[in-house]
Amino acid sequence: LAGLLDVPQIEHIQEICDKLLAEKATPIIVVTIESMAGHGGEGMRIETFATLLFDQWGIGHETLGEEYWNTGILLLISQNDRKARIELAGGWGRREDGLCQQILNEQIIPQFKMGDFPAGILAGVSSLDKMARKLEIPKVPTSMWVYLIWIVFFGLAAFTGVSLYRRRASGWAWMFWGAVFVIIGYILLMLLRSRGGGFSGGSFGGGSSGGGGASGSW
């Protein structure tokens, strides 16, 4: 409802979700809203809003045959509140909470911070698909540029400290090196911030939230 995805992006996400639903009887439902207040959730925590939405819609299926199942997944993004939530059905228990937090911290939120909502949502859905299939979710590698800048930063700091100690530099030198450190620090901060048969049922069949999952903000 927030208009964060175009038709090809929606179709791509739907393709991933449909395949998971057919093969693992586990639906991933992606919901984007402009704000919780616009849907009766003013002042509400996103955890509460997601739980109420999950249970109202009955995401997933409570049972599969005679087996307790309840493995639905909700990815909720509230754009203006700058908050996101992965809400898990009761069948997950709390064993995947840490993995959900990893997905938010490494795959979704960094993209949102850069304003690329489609990339963050797609990365989140792909990672949740892997989680549901019990596949390893790759960690985001730290860019070599980060290490290089840290080396340059500490090298300049050491050089400046020795130079100022020996020569007792005048005020302009302090200002010059201070500006250098501010610029390098800003670049570092920006880099660090940019840092996933045959079930034939539908996605909604009386599933209920178990309180598990994770939340994030940007």
N, C-alpha and C positions, 0 to 999 in steps of 0.2 A: 504493500500500500504506500510505501515511501517513494516509489519510482526509482529505485536504485539499480534495477536491472532492465536491460532491453530484451527483446523477444529471443534473439539467438542465445543470449546468456541464460535466460530462463529455460529454454529448450535443452541446453547442455546440462544444466543442473538437474532437470527433470529426467533426462536420460540416465544419469548416474543413480538417482533415487529410485527410478522404476526398476532398474536392474537389481539393485540391492533388495528391494521389496519382493521381487519375484524369486530371488535366489535364497534370501535369508529371512523372509517374512518380517523384515525390520524397516519401518518407514522413517525417512528423514523429512521433516517438515520445516521449510524455511519461511519465516515470517519477517517482513520488514514494515515498520511503522514509523511515522514521523515523530510521535511522542506517545508515552503512556497516558498522559493527560487527555489526549484526543480520543481515547478509548476507555474512559472511565477509570483510569489508573493514576489520577493526579496525586502526587505525594507518595505513591506506592513504590516499594523496592522492586527491582526488576525480577528478583527471585520469586516474590509473591505473585507478580503479574504473570510470569511464565507458568507457574504452577496452576493458577486459575485457568489460564488459556488451555493448557495441556489437558486438564481434567474436563473442562467444558467441551472440548472437541473430541475427547476420547481417543487420543492419538495412539495408534497401534491396536493390537488385539490382546485382551487379557489372557486368553488361552489359545493354544494351537492343538486341536483335538482335545485330548484330556490333559495335556501338559500345560502348566503355568508358563506363560511366555512373556508378554508385556515388555517388549524391547523397543518401543518407540523412542524417537529422538526429535527434539524441537530445537532449532537454531533461531533465536529471536534477536533482531537488531532494532533498537530504538534510536533513530538517527539524531534527533535533536537533544535527547537525553544523554547521548554519547555513551551508551551502554549496550552490552551484548550479553546474551545468556545461552548456554547450552543446557537444556533441561532433559533429564533422562527418566524413562519409565521405571517403575518399581522392579522390573526384572533384572535391571542392571545392578541393583544394590548401590553400594558406594565405592565399589572396587575400581571404577573407571574415572573417578573424580579428578585424580591427578593428571590423567591423560587428557581429559577435557580441558583442564587448565593449561596444559602444554599447548594444545591446539589453539586455544584463544591467544595465549601469549606469543606464540611463535608463528602461527599461520594467519590469524585473522586480524588482531589488533594492530600489528605493524603496518599492514596495508591500509587499514582504516585511518591511521594517523597521517598517512600520505594522501588521504582523500580518495583512494582507489577502492571503493566499496565492492564492485564486482569481483576484483581479484581476491579480496579478503573472503568474500562469501564462497567463491568457488574453491579456494584453498581449504576453507573450513569444511565444506561438504565432502571434498575429496578425502580429507583426513578422517572425518567421521565415518565415511564409507570403509576406510581401512580399519578403523577401530572396530566396527561391527563385524568385519571379516577376520578379526584377530591377526591382522598384518601389522608389521612394524611401521611406525610413522617416522619418517626421516627427520632428524633435527636440522634446523637451519644452520648452515655453516657460518662461522664468523669470517667476515671478509678479511683478506690479507691486508687491505688498506687500513683496517682498524689497528692491526699489529704495527704496521709501518708508521702510522701517525703517532701511536703511543711511544715508539722508539724515538722518533724525531722530537716529540714533546719533552721526554725526559732528558734527551741529549741536549736540547736547547736550555732546559732548566739548569742542568749541571754546568754547562758552559757559562751561562749568564751568572750563576751564583759565584763561580770562581772569578770571573772577570770583575764583577762588582766588588768582591771582597778585596781583590788585589789593587784595583784602580780607583775604587770609590767613585763610581761614575756619577756624572752630573744628572740633573733632573730629566733632561731630554732622553737619556738612555733608558731610564726607568719607564718613561712613557712609551718609548718605542717597543721595548720587550713586553711591556704590559699589553700593548695592542696585539702583538704577535700571539701571546698566550690566549687572549680572548678569542681571536680568530680560530686558532687550532682547537680550543675547547668547544667552540660552536660547531665546527665541522665534525668533531668526535661525537657530540651529542646527537647530531642529525643522523650519522651513520649507525649509531647504536639503536636509535629509535626505529630504523628501518629493518631493523632486524626482525582419510579414508578407507535340483530344484523344483522351482516351479510353484511357489506360493501364488495363489490366484485371488486372494482377498484384497480389499482396499487398504488405505492407510488409516482409516478410522473405524475402530470396532470395539470401543469401550476400554481402551488402555488408560492407565492412570499414572501420574507422576509419582516417583518414589523419593523425591527431594534431592536426588543426586545430580551432579553436573558441575558447572563452573560459571563464573561471571567475570566480566572484564569491562574496562572503560578506556576512553582515549581522549 
